[in-house]
Amino acid sequence: MTKIIIDAMGGDFAPKQQVLGCVEALNKDKDLYLILCGDETQIKAELSACKYDEKRLEIVHTTEVIGMEEIPTKAVKTKKDSSTVVAFRLLKEGKADGLVSSGSTGAVLTAGVLILGRLKGVSRPALCPIIPNHKGTGTFLCDCGANLECKPINLAHFAIMATAYAQSVYGIKDPKVGLLNNGTEEHKGLILQQEANGLLKNMDCINYVGNVEGRDLMFGDIDVMVSDGFTGNIAMKAVEGCGKLVSTTLKKQFKRNLWSKLRALLCKDIIGGIRTSLDYETCGGAMFLGLNKPVVKGHGNSKAYAFSVCIEQAANAVRGELVGKIKGMIDSVDLNPVAPETTEKAE
């Protein structure tokens, strides 16, 4: 039985959408056991209208919630009975195999490092979402915001971890890895990109294809795009805006007049396909790579279906032995591995 801990109070629509997503995941996966951390009264009220296997769901009552606007480090250190902190503490204690949260990104990142801890040899953990692409397989973007300032070794580790993720969880045998840059030529980029390019070219454990540009994220021949968190976050948000623009434009055009509405009915399935292919929520959340156990960070406004996909991601990461795969690949290269941060020193 795969056990996943849920931060049931994290997110814009918590706990309703989180609970509905949990029920959907339980009904889909009969080998899944969920532990929901949050206000027991609220959670039970949402569950009362649902049909699910009660033997595979457990509630751990918590009294606090970390808000999106709070300072992450301070909130994690002071709100000891928040759903986020309790969830990570239980995960570290071995009560479950993985964790899912749609709460404050900063709080999840902070709790992940301070409480759960990172893998030995990993310089920095990174967020890795899957961005919709023209192939329908999605492109793994690592990092998308966990590390705003990076060193070349960090980008090398991001490439390794994202490769392991694509292989162990999604079955991509030899994922192609590209480094996000302002051109494909060898001399392009800042010192960070130039030095990282030199490191990545000499790593046998990844299939590195060289520098790639922003457009390759959705329309390139790569599976993994490596970036510092600052640039990666901008790229991800631009994709989200593009999807909303296309959806809004289609809707506006087909509502212009009666004739356009009739034409919309004739191609309803095509419009739906376009909307689905550009919907990042169908790809699930961002895997927080480099921690001692799988952690998935869902979008703050995730609805039930998107949250259920996040749970599926976490379960598949456990079953695919993602953490062990990352450790093995990190150990196989000589990139001056570093010791893990302790709870006392991590910030």
KAQUI-V256741 format. One record per residue. N is the residue number from 1. RES is the residue in three letters. PSI is psi in whole degrees, 0 to 359 (* if undefined). Layout:
# KAQUI-V256741
n/res/psi
N/RES/PSI
N/RES/PSI
This chain:
# KAQUI-V256741
n/res/psi
1/MET/125
2/THR/123
3/LYS/126
4/ILE/132
5/ILE/137
6/ILE/128
7/ASP/90
8/ALA/347
9/MET/0
10/GLY/127
11/GLY/163
12/ASP/332
13/PHE/28
14/ALA/148
15/PRO/1
16/LYS/304
17/GLN/327
18/GLN/316
19/VAL/315
20/LEU/322
21/GLY/322
22/CYS/316
23/VAL/317
24/GLU/318
25/ALA/318
26/LEU/318
27/ASN/335
28/LYS/324
29/ASP/108
30/LYS/353
31/ASP/27
32/LEU/138
33/TYR/129
34/LEU/139
35/ILE/112
36/LEU/121
37/CYS/124
38/GLY/190
39/ASP/114
40/GLU/320
41/THR/313
42/GLN/318
43/ILE/315
44/LYS/325
45/ALA/320
46/GLU/324
47/LEU/338
48/SER/334
49/ALA/7
50/CYS/153
51/LYS/123
52/TYR/169
53/ASP/103
54/GLU/339
55/LYS/345
56/ARG/20
57/LEU/134
58/GLU/145
59/ILE/129
60/VAL/113
61/HIS/133
62/THR/158
63/THR/355
64/GLU/158
65/VAL/136
66/ILE/117
67/GLY/160
68/MET/333
69/GLU/355
70/GLU/154
71/ILE/117
72/PRO/306
73/THR/315
74/LYS/317
75/ALA/316
76/VAL/323
77/LYS/334
78/THR/327
79/LYS/73
80/LYS/337
81/ASP/25
82/SER/156
83/SER/325
84/THR/310
85/VAL/315
86/VAL/319
87/ALA/314
88/PHE/325
89/ARG/317
90/LEU/323
91/LEU/316
92/LYS/325
93/GLU/356
94/GLY/15
95/LYS/346
96/ALA/175
97/ASP/339
98/GLY/175
99/LEU/147
100/VAL/134
101/SER/142
102/SER/17
103/GLY/195
104/SER/124
105/THR/316
106/GLY/319
107/ALA/320
108/VAL/317
109/LEU/315
110/THR/312
111/ALA/325
112/GLY/318
113/VAL/314
114/LEU/319
115/ILE/305
116/LEU/318
117/GLY/156
118/ARG/162
119/LEU/144
120/LYS/131
121/GLY/343
122/VAL/120
123/SER/316
124/ARG/136
125/PRO/159
126/ALA/151
127/LEU/133
128/CYS/92
129/PRO/167
130/ILE/120
131/ILE/131
132/PRO/139
133/ASN/175
134/HIS/340
135/LYS/343
136/GLY/359
137/THR/336
138/GLY/150
139/THR/131
140/PHE/117
141/LEU/114
142/CYS/109
143/ASP/158
144/CYS/18
145/GLY/354
146/ALA/330
147/ASN/100
148/LEU/327
149/GLU/129
150/CYS/162
151/LYS/162
152/PRO/321
153/ILE/327
154/ASN/315
155/LEU/325
156/ALA/317
157/HIS/324
158/PHE/318
159/ALA/318
160/ILE/312
161/MET/318
162/ALA/325
163/THR/314
164/ALA/321
165/TYR/312
166/ALA/323
167/GLN/308
168/SER/330
169/VAL/326
170/TYR/1
171/GLY/21
172/ILE/112
173/LYS/310
174/ASP/70
175/PRO/136
176/LYS/131
177/VAL/130
178/GLY/151
179/LEU/121
180/LEU/124
181/ASN/178
182/ASN/22
183/GLY/162
184/THR/347
185/GLU/152
186/GLU/325
187/HIS/357
188/LYS/158
189/GLY/172
190/LEU/180
191/ILE/322
192/LEU/308
193/GLN/321
194/GLN/316
195/GLU/322
196/ALA/320
197/ASN/319
198/GLY/320
199/LEU/312
200/LEU/325
201/LYS/334
202/ASN/15
203/MET/117
204/ASP/342
205/CYS/356
206/ILE/158
207/ASN/80
208/TYR/128
209/VAL/359
210/GLY/193
211/ASN/143
212/VAL/163
213/GLU/170
214/GLY/323
215/ARG/338
216/ASP/347
217/LEU/319
218/MET/343
219/PHE/47
220/GLY/171
221/ASP/56
222/ILE/162
223/ASP/330
224/VAL/131
225/MET/123
226/VAL/138
227/SER/158
228/ASP/156
229/GLY/329
230/PHE/308
231/THR/320
232/GLY/323
233/ASN/321
234/ILE/317
235/ALA/316
236/MET/315
237/LYS/327
238/ALA/321
239/VAL/317
240/GLU/316
241/GLY/322
242/CYS/316
243/GLY/317
244/LYS/323
245/LEU/313
246/VAL/315
247/SER/315
248/THR/320
249/THR/316
250/LEU/315
251/LYS/317
252/LYS/317
253/GLN/321
254/PHE/356
255/LYS/11
256/ARG/317
257/ASN/181
258/LEU/318
259/TRP/319
260/SER/327
261/LYS/322
262/LEU/319
263/ARG/327
264/ALA/322
265/LEU/325
266/LEU/335
267/CYS/32
268/LYS/319
269/ASP/324
270/ILE/316
271/ILE/317
272/GLY/321
273/GLY/319
274/ILE/315
275/ARG/317
276/THR/317
277/SER/335
278/LEU/0
279/ASP/107
280/TYR/337
281/GLU/336
282/THR/344
283/CYS/355
284/GLY/206
285/GLY/190
286/ALA/125
287/MET/132
288/PHE/91
289/LEU/142
290/GLY/0
291/LEU/171
292/ASN/347
293/LYS/159
294/PRO/131
295/VAL/129
296/VAL/128
297/LYS/108
298/GLY/161
299/HIS/144
300/GLY/328
301/ASN/28
302/SER/134
303/LYS/182
304/ALA/311
305/TYR/314
306/ALA/321
307/PHE/324
308/SER/326
309/VAL/322
310/CYS/318
311/ILE/318
312/GLU/319
313/GLN/311
314/ALA/316
315/ALA/318
316/ASN/327
317/ALA/321
318/VAL/311
319/ARG/330
320/GLY/2
321/GLU/48
322/LEU/313
323/VAL/317
324/GLY/323
325/LYS/315
326/ILE/315
327/LYS/316
328/GLY/319
329/MET/322
330/ILE/318
331/ASP/339
332/SER/348
333/VAL/152
334/ASP/90
335/LEU/35
336/ASN/61
337/PRO/147
338/VAL/158
339/ALA/151
340/PRO/148
341/GLU/145
342/THR/165
343/THR/325
344/GLU/326
345/LYS/338
346/ALA/144
347/GLU/*
